[in-house]
Amino acid sequence: MKINFTSQEKQLLVDKLQRYFSKELDQELAQFDGEFLLDYIGEQMGAYFYNRGLQDAQTILNSKIDTITEAIDEIELPTEIVR
């Protein structure tokens, strides 16, 4: 699955790469090279970040479901049926 950014998002990310290269590596990164590098990073590493985001979301969702389940258990009325 290819990660697609709007042109505005892509420009923002390329700007960040260019600033990083300039500040940390003392290298100039041209616009085309920045776009190429961004595409490469997305293709090679994007799935790892995407999957970690999904795992984090699943962890949060499971926590919320546990909280809801506990709240329901607390208000459950006693009956002769044991579960």
N, C-alpha and C positions, 0 to 999 in steps of 0.2 A: 504494500500500500504506500503510495507516494504521498509525502507531506506537501501540501500546497499552501502557500502563503499569498496574501494579496500583495500587490506591488508595493504598497506602503509598508507592510510588515517586512517584506524582503529587504527593502531599502534600509529600514531601521536595523535589521540584523546585520546587513553588510556594513553599515556605519559602525556598529559595535565591533565587528571583526577588524575593520580598518583602524579604529582607535586602539584596540588591543595590540595589533601588530606595530603600530607607531610607538605606543607607550612602552610596552613590555619587550618588544623585539627590535626596536629601532629600525623597522623596515616599513617601506611604503607598500600598501596593498591597493592596487588599482581596482576600479569598480568591477570590471569584467572578472578579474582574478578573485575578488571578494565574492561575487555571485557564484563562480565556479566552486570555490572552497565551501560556501554555504550549501550548495547542492551536494557536494561530496560528503560533507558531514551528515547531512540529512539522510543520504542514501546508506551510508556505512554505519551510522550510530543512532539515527533517529528512532529506530525500532526499540532500542534499549531504553531510551528516555520515555518513549510512548508507553512501553510495557510497564515500566516502573510507575508511571502515572496511573495506569489502570490498576496496578497492585495496591497503590496507596488509596485510590478511590474505593476499591473493594474492602480494604481494611476499615476505612471510615464507615462505609455502608454496613458492614458486619457489626461494628460497634453500636451504631444507631439501632440496628435491628435487635441486638441484645438488650439495649436499654428499653425499647418498646415492649419486648417480650417480658422483661422483668416488671414493667409497669402494668401490663395486662395481668400477669400472675398475682400482683398485689391487690388488684380490685376484683379478682375472681371470687365469686360467692361459693360457699361450701355446698356440696350436694352429696348424695349417696354414691355417685359415680366417682371412682378413683381413677385418675389417669397417671 
